[in-house]
Protein backbone atom coordinates (compact mmCIF):
# COMPACT_ATOMS: atom_id res chain seq x y z
CA UNK A 1 0.00 0.00 0.00
CA UNK A 2 1.32 3.46 -0.89
CA UNK A 3 2.29 5.64 2.03
CA UNK A 4 4.18 8.64 0.71
CA UNK A 5 4.76 10.96 3.66
CA UNK A 6 2.40 13.91 3.28
CA UNK A 7 4.91 16.46 4.58
CA UNK A 8 7.55 15.25 2.14
CA UNK A 9 5.06 15.40 -0.71
CA UNK A 10 4.10 18.97 0.16
CA UNK A 11 7.77 19.93 0.08
CA UNK A 12 8.30 18.15 -3.23
CA UNK A 13 5.13 19.18 -5.11
CA UNK A 14 7.21 21.71 -7.02
CA UNK A 15 9.24 18.76 -8.38
CA UNK A 16 6.18 17.08 -9.89
CA UNK A 17 6.16 16.59 -13.64
CA UNK A 18 3.01 16.98 -15.72
CA UNK A 19 3.47 16.41 -19.46
CA UNK A 20 1.29 15.67 -22.45
CA UNK A 21 2.42 12.91 -24.79
CA UNK A 22 1.42 10.18 -27.15
CA UNK A 23 2.09 6.72 -25.72
CA UNK A 24 3.89 4.26 -27.96
CA UNK A 25 1.70 1.48 -26.52
CA UNK A 26 -0.89 2.56 -23.97
CA UNK A 27 -1.34 -0.91 -22.47
CA UNK A 28 2.39 -1.34 -21.86
CA UNK A 29 2.53 2.21 -20.46
CA UNK A 30 -0.28 1.51 -17.97
CA UNK A 31 1.41 -1.74 -16.91
CA UNK A 32 4.69 0.12 -16.40
CA UNK A 33 2.98 2.88 -14.37
CA UNK A 34 1.39 0.25 -12.14
CA UNK A 35 4.74 -1.49 -11.57
CA UNK A 36 6.84 1.58 -10.78
CA UNK A 37 4.45 3.47 -8.51
CA UNK A 38 5.41 2.72 -4.92
CA UNK A 39 6.13 4.36 -1.58
CA UNK A 40 8.95 6.46 -3.03
CA UNK A 41 7.18 7.85 -6.09
CA UNK A 42 3.77 8.32 -7.64
CA UNK A 43 3.15 7.97 -11.38
CA UNK A 44 -0.14 8.02 -13.28
CA UNK A 45 -1.41 8.64 -16.81
CA UNK A 46 -4.74 10.13 -17.79
CA UNK A 47 -6.71 10.67 -20.98
CA UNK A 48 -5.72 14.17 -22.08
CA UNK A 49 -9.34 14.94 -22.98
CA UNK A 50 -10.31 14.53 -19.29
CA UNK A 51 -7.73 16.89 -17.78
CA UNK A 52 -8.58 20.58 -17.59
CA UNK A 53 -5.23 21.90 -16.40
CA UNK A 54 -2.03 21.18 -14.52
CA UNK A 55 -3.89 22.33 -11.39
CA UNK A 56 -6.45 19.56 -12.01
CA UNK A 57 -3.68 16.93 -11.82
CA UNK A 58 -1.75 18.48 -8.94
CA UNK A 59 -4.99 18.96 -6.98
CA UNK A 60 -5.83 15.30 -7.50
CA UNK A 61 -2.35 14.36 -6.26
CA UNK A 62 -2.65 16.44 -3.10
CA UNK A 63 -6.17 15.17 -2.43
CA UNK A 64 -5.00 11.59 -2.91
CA UNK A 65 -2.14 12.14 -0.47
CA UNK A 66 -4.58 13.55 2.07
CA UNK A 67 -6.87 10.55 1.79
CA UNK A 68 -3.97 8.18 2.46
CA UNK A 69 -2.77 10.31 5.37
CA UNK A 70 -6.29 10.33 6.86
CA UNK A 71 -6.96 6.66 5.98
CA UNK A 72 -10.01 7.65 3.92
CA UNK A 73 -8.64 6.44 0.58
CA UNK A 74 -10.91 4.37 -1.63
CA UNK A 75 -8.15 2.91 -3.81
CA UNK A 76 -5.04 0.94 -2.92
CA UNK A 77 -2.58 3.25 -4.71
CA UNK A 78 -1.94 6.97 -4.90
CA UNK A 79 -2.22 6.82 -8.70
CA UNK A 80 -5.64 5.18 -8.68
CA UNK A 81 -6.82 7.57 -5.97
CA UNK A 82 -5.67 10.43 -8.23
CA UNK A 83 -7.72 8.95 -11.06
CA UNK A 84 -10.81 8.97 -8.82
CA UNK A 85 -10.28 12.64 -7.99
CA UNK A 86 -9.57 13.64 -11.59
CA UNK A 87 -12.77 11.93 -12.75
CA UNK A 88 -14.80 13.31 -9.81
CA UNK A 89 -16.13 9.90 -8.84
CA UNK A 90 -15.59 7.25 -6.19
CA UNK A 91 -16.13 4.37 -8.62
CA UNK A 92 -12.95 2.93 -10.14
CA UNK A 93 -14.73 1.58 -13.24
CA UNK A 94 -16.29 5.00 -13.93
CA UNK A 95 -12.98 6.77 -13.33
CA UNK A 96 -11.25 4.53 -15.85
CA UNK A 97 -13.96 5.23 -18.43
CA UNK A 98 -13.86 8.98 -17.83
CA UNK A 99 -10.16 9.69 -17.39
CA UNK A 100 -8.19 6.50 -17.97
CA UNK A 101 -5.55 6.44 -20.71
CA UNK A 102 -7.05 5.17 -23.97
CA UNK A 103 -5.46 3.60 -27.07
CA UNK A 104 -4.80 6.11 -29.82
CA UNK A 105 -5.23 9.14 -27.56
CA UNK A 106 -2.79 11.57 -26.04
CA UNK A 107 -2.16 11.19 -22.33
CA UNK A 108 -1.29 13.52 -19.53
CA UNK A 109 1.53 11.88 -17.61
CA UNK A 110 2.08 12.74 -13.96
CA UNK A 111 5.15 11.83 -11.95
CA UNK A 112 6.06 13.00 -8.48
CA UNK A 113 9.64 13.71 -9.65
CA UNK A 114 11.84 13.90 -12.75
CA UNK A 115 13.42 10.61 -11.68
CA UNK A 116 10.02 8.91 -11.62
CA UNK A 117 9.09 10.49 -14.97
CA UNK A 118 12.32 9.20 -16.53
CA UNK A 119 11.06 5.64 -15.89
CA UNK A 120 8.10 6.11 -18.25
CA UNK A 121 9.63 8.63 -20.69
CA UNK A 122 10.93 5.92 -23.09
CA UNK A 123 7.33 4.77 -23.56
CA UNK A 124 6.20 8.23 -24.70
CA UNK A 125 6.66 10.23 -27.87
CA UNK A 126 5.90 13.85 -28.71
CA UNK A 127 6.35 14.87 -25.06
CA UNK A 128 5.44 18.52 -24.37
CA UNK A 129 4.47 20.65 -21.41
CA UNK A 130 0.77 20.33 -20.61
CA UNK A 131 -0.73 23.79 -21.10
CA UNK A 132 -4.27 23.52 -22.47
CA UNK A 133 -6.20 26.53 -23.69
CA UNK A 134 -9.60 27.79 -22.56
CA UNK A 135 -11.50 25.81 -25.18
CA UNK A 136 -9.96 22.57 -23.89
CA UNK A 137 -10.71 23.52 -20.28
CA UNK A 138 -14.31 24.34 -21.15
CA UNK A 139 -14.75 21.00 -22.93
CA UNK A 140 -13.38 19.12 -19.90
CA UNK A 141 -15.60 21.09 -17.50
CA UNK A 142 -18.63 20.26 -19.65
CA UNK A 143 -17.63 16.56 -19.78
CA UNK A 144 -17.24 16.46 -15.98
CA UNK A 145 -20.39 18.52 -15.30
CA UNK A 146 -18.51 21.40 -13.67
CA UNK A 147 -20.10 24.81 -13.72
CA UNK A 148 -17.24 27.29 -13.74
CA UNK A 149 -17.83 30.38 -11.66
CA UNK A 150 -14.99 32.41 -13.13
CA UNK A 151 -11.73 31.01 -11.75
CA UNK A 152 -11.08 27.65 -13.42
CA UNK A 153 -8.59 26.57 -10.75
CA UNK A 154 -11.05 27.19 -7.93
CA UNK A 155 -13.85 25.47 -9.85
CA UNK A 156 -11.90 22.26 -10.39
CA UNK A 157 -10.65 22.12 -6.79
CA UNK A 158 -14.16 22.70 -5.45
CA UNK A 159 -15.55 19.98 -7.74
CA UNK A 160 -12.93 17.53 -6.42
CA UNK A 161 -13.85 18.30 -2.82
CA UNK A 162 -17.58 17.95 -3.50
CA UNK A 163 -17.01 14.65 -5.34
CA UNK A 164 -16.21 12.98 -2.01
CA UNK A 165 -19.28 14.23 -0.16
CA UNK A 166 -21.48 11.52 -1.67
CA UNK A 167 -25.22 11.65 -2.34
Rosetta silent file (secondary structure, phi, psi, omega in degrees, C-alpha in Angstrom):
SEQUENCE: XXXXXXXXXXXXXXXXXXXXXXXXXXXXXXXXXXXXXXXXXXXXXXXXXXXXXXXXXXXXXXXXXXXXXXXXXXXXXXXXXXXXXXXXXXXXXXXXXXXXXXXXXXXXXXXXXXXXXXXXXXXXXXXXXXXXXXXXXXXXXXXXXXXXXXXXXXXXXXXXXXXXXXX
SCORE:     score description
SCORE:     0.000 S_00000001
   1 L     0.000  137.560 -178.761    0.000    0.000    0.000 S_00000001
   2 L   -70.964  137.463  177.612    1.324    3.456   -0.889 S_00000001
   3 L  -146.486   55.322  176.999    2.285    5.645    2.028 S_00000001
   4 L   -62.574  129.673 -179.288    4.179    8.643    0.708 S_00000001
   5 L   -62.472  126.697 -176.169    4.759   10.959    3.658 S_00000001
   6 H   -59.325  -44.592 -178.130    2.401   13.912    3.280 S_00000001
   7 H   -61.418  -42.296  178.165    4.907   16.462    4.583 S_00000001
   8 H   -63.280  -41.683 -179.441    7.546   15.247    2.143 S_00000001
   9 H   -64.054  -40.502  178.439    5.056   15.395   -0.714 S_00000001
  10 H   -62.119  -39.351  179.123    4.098   18.971    0.156 S_00000001
  11 H   -70.284  -27.207 -174.990    7.775   19.934    0.075 S_00000001
  12 H  -103.495    3.989 -177.259    8.295   18.153   -3.225 S_00000001
  13 H   -59.178  -29.769  179.095    5.134   19.178   -5.111 S_00000001
  14 H   -68.724  -15.529  178.571    7.214   21.712   -7.017 S_00000001
  15 H   -89.102   -7.265 -177.797    9.242   18.761   -8.379 S_00000001
  16 L   -63.649  146.611 -179.610    6.184   17.082   -9.889 S_00000001
  17 E  -114.345  129.179  175.856    6.161   16.586  -13.639 S_00000001
  18 E  -130.843  112.268 -176.883    3.008   16.976  -15.722 S_00000001
  19 E  -130.674  154.412  173.124    3.474   16.410  -19.464 S_00000001
  20 E  -105.070  139.526 -177.686    1.285   15.665  -22.447 S_00000001
  21 E  -158.685  169.924  173.124    2.424   12.911  -24.791 S_00000001
  22 E  -107.793  120.128  179.407    1.417   10.182  -27.150 S_00000001
  23 E   -71.776  143.812  176.201    2.087    6.723  -25.723 S_00000001
  24 L   -68.073  -44.644  176.275    3.889    4.262  -27.963 S_00000001
  25 L  -144.855  107.847 -172.989    1.705    1.479  -26.523 S_00000001
  26 H   -62.233  -37.321 -179.647   -0.892    2.561  -23.966 S_00000001
  27 H   -65.590  -43.105  176.998   -1.342   -0.910  -22.466 S_00000001
  28 H   -66.300  -36.413  178.262    2.391   -1.337  -21.865 S_00000001
  29 H   -63.317  -46.410  179.587    2.533    2.208  -20.457 S_00000001
  30 H   -62.714  -41.658  176.579   -0.277    1.508  -17.973 S_00000001
  31 H   -60.824  -42.787  179.884    1.414   -1.738  -16.913 S_00000001
  32 H   -64.480  -44.444  178.772    4.691    0.118  -16.395 S_00000001
  33 H   -58.102  -44.190  179.855    2.979    2.878  -14.368 S_00000001
  34 H   -62.738  -40.438 -179.062    1.388    0.254  -12.139 S_00000001
  35 H   -70.193  -39.113 -172.332    4.737   -1.489  -11.572 S_00000001
  36 H   -89.180  -18.305  177.599    6.844    1.577  -10.781 S_00000001
  37 L   -70.725  126.304 -179.742    4.454    3.472   -8.513 S_00000001
  38 L  -153.194 -160.278 -177.124    5.413    2.719   -4.924 S_00000001
  39 L   -70.364  -15.870 -178.608    6.132    4.361   -1.580 S_00000001
  40 L   -99.738  -16.057  178.708    8.947    6.461   -3.029 S_00000001
  41 L  -153.658  156.664  175.544    7.180    7.847   -6.090 S_00000001
  42 L  -121.812  133.374  178.523    3.767    8.324   -7.636 S_00000001
  43 E  -138.924  138.504  177.069    3.154    7.973  -11.377 S_00000001
  44 E  -155.699  152.861  175.104   -0.137    8.020  -13.278 S_00000001
  45 E  -124.914  145.419 -176.728   -1.407    8.640  -16.814 S_00000001
  46 E  -132.135  155.866  171.439   -4.741   10.129  -17.794 S_00000001
  47 E   -65.881  123.784 -177.610   -6.706   10.667  -20.982 S_00000001
  48 H   -56.441  -33.062 -178.431   -5.720   14.174  -22.076 S_00000001
  49 H   -69.755   -9.153 -178.965   -9.338   14.942  -22.983 S_00000001
  50 H  -106.692    2.201 -176.650  -10.314   14.528  -19.295 S_00000001
  51 L  -112.555  120.012 -176.859   -7.731   16.886  -17.777 S_00000001
  52 L   -77.928  -35.574 -174.577   -8.584   20.585  -17.585 S_00000001
  53 L  -166.963  172.668  174.919   -5.227   21.904  -16.403 S_00000001
  54 H   -62.450  -36.008  177.275   -2.030   21.180  -14.522 S_00000001
  55 H   -60.130  -36.337  178.318   -3.891   22.329  -11.387 S_00000001
  56 H   -58.186  -46.330 -178.775   -6.450   19.563  -12.012 S_00000001
  57 H   -71.725  -46.564 -179.097   -3.683   16.929  -11.822 S_00000001
  58 H   -65.748  -36.138  175.740   -1.750   18.485   -8.938 S_00000001
  59 H   -63.584  -40.410  177.708   -4.986   18.964   -6.978 S_00000001
  60 H   -64.435  -39.173  178.462   -5.826   15.299   -7.496 S_00000001
  61 H   -62.533  -49.267 -179.523   -2.348   14.361   -6.258 S_00000001
  62 H   -64.621  -40.105  176.756   -2.651   16.440   -3.095 S_00000001
  63 H   -63.563  -40.862  178.335   -6.173   15.171   -2.433 S_00000001
  64 H   -62.978  -42.884  178.305   -4.997   11.590   -2.906 S_00000001
  65 H   -60.991  -41.167  178.513   -2.138   12.143   -0.467 S_00000001
  66 H   -62.915  -40.721 -179.207   -4.582   13.551    2.074 S_00000001
  67 H   -65.120  -37.069  177.582   -6.874   10.551    1.787 S_00000001
  68 H   -69.965  -40.455  178.881   -3.972    8.183    2.456 S_00000001
  69 H   -61.741  -40.571 -177.755   -2.767   10.309    5.370 S_00000001
  70 L   -90.175    2.138 -179.363   -6.290   10.326    6.859 S_00000001
  71 L    58.594   37.402  177.151   -6.959    6.664    5.981 S_00000001
  72 L  -114.963   12.471 -179.267  -10.011    7.646    3.920 S_00000001
  73 L   -64.666  149.001  178.795   -8.638    6.439    0.579 S_00000001
  74 L  -104.834  -16.481  179.405  -10.911    4.369   -1.628 S_00000001
  75 L  -112.405  168.650 -177.712   -8.148    2.912   -3.814 S_00000001
  76 L   -91.628   -8.831 -179.175   -5.036    0.936   -2.922 S_00000001
  77 L  -133.136  155.060  177.059   -2.580    3.246   -4.705 S_00000001
  78 H   -60.095  -43.562 -178.417   -1.935    6.973   -4.901 S_00000001
  79 H   -60.376  -44.621  179.304   -2.222    6.820   -8.701 S_00000001
  80 H   -69.315  -36.609  176.774   -5.643    5.181   -8.675 S_00000001
  81 H   -62.978  -38.704  175.376   -6.818    7.568   -5.969 S_00000001
  82 H   -59.850  -43.724 -179.552   -5.674   10.429   -8.229 S_00000001
  83 H   -59.654  -40.430  177.527   -7.724    8.946  -11.063 S_00000001
  84 H   -61.475  -43.926  179.949  -10.809    8.967   -8.824 S_00000001
  85 H   -68.509  -41.677  179.063  -10.284   12.637   -7.987 S_00000001
  86 H   -59.482  -42.233 -176.934   -9.570   13.642  -11.585 S_00000001
  87 H   -83.906   -6.108  179.003  -12.766   11.932  -12.755 S_00000001
  88 L    60.457   43.834  179.528  -14.798   13.313   -9.808 S_00000001
  89 L  -144.137  165.111  174.251  -16.129    9.897   -8.836 S_00000001
  90 L  -112.495   11.471  179.480  -15.590    7.249   -6.192 S_00000001
  91 L  -106.683  117.908 -176.585  -16.128    4.370   -8.624 S_00000001
  92 H   -59.819  -44.057  179.756  -12.947    2.934  -10.145 S_00000001
  93 H   -58.398  -45.921  178.864  -14.733    1.578  -13.235 S_00000001
  94 H   -63.808  -42.037  179.882  -16.291    4.996  -13.932 S_00000001
  95 H   -60.931  -41.289  178.220  -12.980    6.767  -13.326 S_00000001
  96 H   -64.283  -40.764  178.059  -11.245    4.526  -15.852 S_00000001
  97 H   -65.233  -42.158 -176.095  -13.958    5.226  -18.430 S_00000001
  98 H   -75.379  -48.313 -169.018  -13.864    8.979  -17.827 S_00000001
  99 H  -127.429    1.653  179.652  -10.164    9.688  -17.386 S_00000001
 100 E   -69.532  149.773  177.760   -8.187    6.503  -17.971 S_00000001
 101 L   -61.089  136.800 -175.897   -5.548    6.438  -20.712 S_00000001
 102 L  -123.824  145.217  177.988   -7.047    5.168  -23.971 S_00000001
 103 L   -57.052  136.120  176.967   -5.461    3.596  -27.066 S_00000001
 104 L    81.625   -0.810 -178.681   -4.796    6.112  -29.820 S_00000001
 105 L  -112.420  154.817  172.919   -5.231    9.144  -27.559 S_00000001
 106 E   -68.955  153.839  177.169   -2.791   11.567  -26.036 S_00000001
 107 E  -121.460  156.825  166.030   -2.157   11.188  -22.330 S_00000001
 108 E  -104.346  119.532 -179.253   -1.286   13.523  -19.533 S_00000001
 109 E  -100.524  129.916  176.523    1.532   11.876  -17.615 S_00000001
 110 E  -114.523  137.872  171.886    2.078   12.739  -13.957 S_00000001
 111 E  -142.811  142.063 -177.201    5.153   11.826  -11.950 S_00000001
 112 L   -72.467   -9.057  177.308    6.060   13.004   -8.482 S_00000001
 113 L  -159.213  165.143  175.399    9.639   13.707   -9.652 S_00000001
 114 H   -61.185  -39.050 -179.911   11.845   13.904  -12.746 S_00000001
 115 H   -60.458  -44.611  178.225   13.424   10.613  -11.679 S_00000001
 116 H   -65.754  -40.530  179.238   10.018    8.905  -11.621 S_00000001
 117 H   -63.005  -36.990 -178.340    9.092   10.485  -14.973 S_00000001
 118 H   -61.052  -22.100  179.472   12.316    9.196  -16.533 S_00000001
 119 H   -74.229  -23.985  178.542   11.062    5.644  -15.893 S_00000001
 120 H  -107.415  -14.288 -176.837    8.099    6.114  -18.247 S_00000001
 121 H   -52.519  -39.999  179.293    9.627    8.625  -20.693 S_00000001
 122 L   -63.098  -15.556 -178.511   10.934    5.916  -23.091 S_00000001
 123 L   -95.175    6.075 -177.264    7.330    4.770  -23.561 S_00000001
 124 E  -122.015  148.765  172.297    6.201    8.226  -24.703 S_00000001
 125 E  -130.510  161.947 -178.733    6.659   10.229  -27.869 S_00000001
 126 E    56.055   46.878 -177.999    5.904   13.847  -28.712 S_00000001
 127 E   -77.960  125.949  178.308    6.351   14.870  -25.057 S_00000001
 128 E  -139.332  163.597  174.618    5.436   18.516  -24.372 S_00000001
 129 E   -62.272  143.788  178.857    4.472   20.651  -21.409 S_00000001
 130 L   -89.938  109.744 -177.550    0.765   20.333  -20.611 S_00000001
 131 L  -145.036   73.004 -175.815   -0.728   23.789  -21.101 S_00000001
 132 L   -71.556  153.326  178.237   -4.270   23.525  -22.469 S_00000001
 133 L   -85.621  179.649 -178.205   -6.200   26.534  -23.688 S_00000001
 134 H   -62.378  -37.503 -179.265   -9.598   27.788  -22.555 S_00000001
 135 H   -62.960  -41.798  177.970  -11.498   25.809  -25.180 S_00000001
 136 H   -63.835  -46.434  179.453   -9.958   22.567  -23.890 S_00000001
 137 H   -59.330  -43.458  179.530  -10.706   23.517  -20.279 S_00000001
 138 H   -62.521  -40.574  179.120  -14.313   24.342  -21.151 S_00000001
 139 H   -64.255  -40.821  179.061  -14.746   21.002  -22.928 S_00000001
 140 H   -66.877  -44.354  179.157  -13.378   19.119  -19.900 S_00000001
 141 H   -58.423  -43.175  179.527  -15.596   21.087  -17.504 S_00000001
 142 H   -63.390  -44.554  179.816  -18.631   20.255  -19.647 S_00000001
 143 H   -60.532  -37.979 -178.040  -17.635   16.559  -19.783 S_00000001
 144 H   -90.090   -3.080  179.526  -17.244   16.463  -15.976 S_00000001
 145 L    73.031   30.891  179.926  -20.391   18.515  -15.304 S_00000001
 146 L   -95.283  128.814  174.014  -18.510   21.403  -13.673 S_00000001
 147 L   -96.221  111.593 -177.608  -20.101   24.813  -13.720 S_00000001
 148 L   -79.351  128.054  178.474  -17.236   27.289  -13.743 S_00000001
 149 L  -106.457   53.017  178.399  -17.825   30.384  -11.660 S_00000001
 150 L    99.533  -83.570 -175.374  -14.989   32.412  -13.130 S_00000001
 151 L   -78.004  112.097 -177.369  -11.732   31.012  -11.748 S_00000001
 152 H   -61.766  -38.905 -178.992  -11.082   27.650  -13.423 S_00000001
 153 H   -63.692  -44.551  178.976   -8.586   26.571  -10.754 S_00000001
 154 H   -64.889  -40.287 -178.398  -11.053   27.194   -7.931 S_00000001
 155 H   -61.746  -44.091 -178.263  -13.848   25.473   -9.847 S_00000001
 156 H   -70.246  -38.774  179.315  -11.900   22.262  -10.387 S_00000001
 157 H   -67.038  -39.578  177.634  -10.645   22.119   -6.795 S_00000001
 158 H   -64.884  -41.710  179.069  -14.163   22.703   -5.454 S_00000001
 159 H   -62.611  -38.143  177.648  -15.546   19.985   -7.738 S_00000001
 160 H   -64.249  -43.278 -179.939  -12.929   17.531   -6.420 S_00000001
 161 H   -63.935  -44.461 -178.345  -13.854   18.300   -2.816 S_00000001
 162 H   -67.020  -29.398 -178.021  -17.575   17.953   -3.500 S_00000001
 163 H   -62.280  -20.784  179.830  -17.009   14.646   -5.344 S_00000001
 164 L   -95.294   -2.690 -178.814  -16.209   12.982   -2.008 S_00000001
 165 L   -75.640  -24.121  179.100  -19.284   14.227   -0.164 S_00000001
 166 L    78.646  177.440 -177.469  -21.480   11.520   -1.671 S_00000001
 167 L   -72.949    0.000    0.000  -25.221   11.645   -2.340 S_00000001
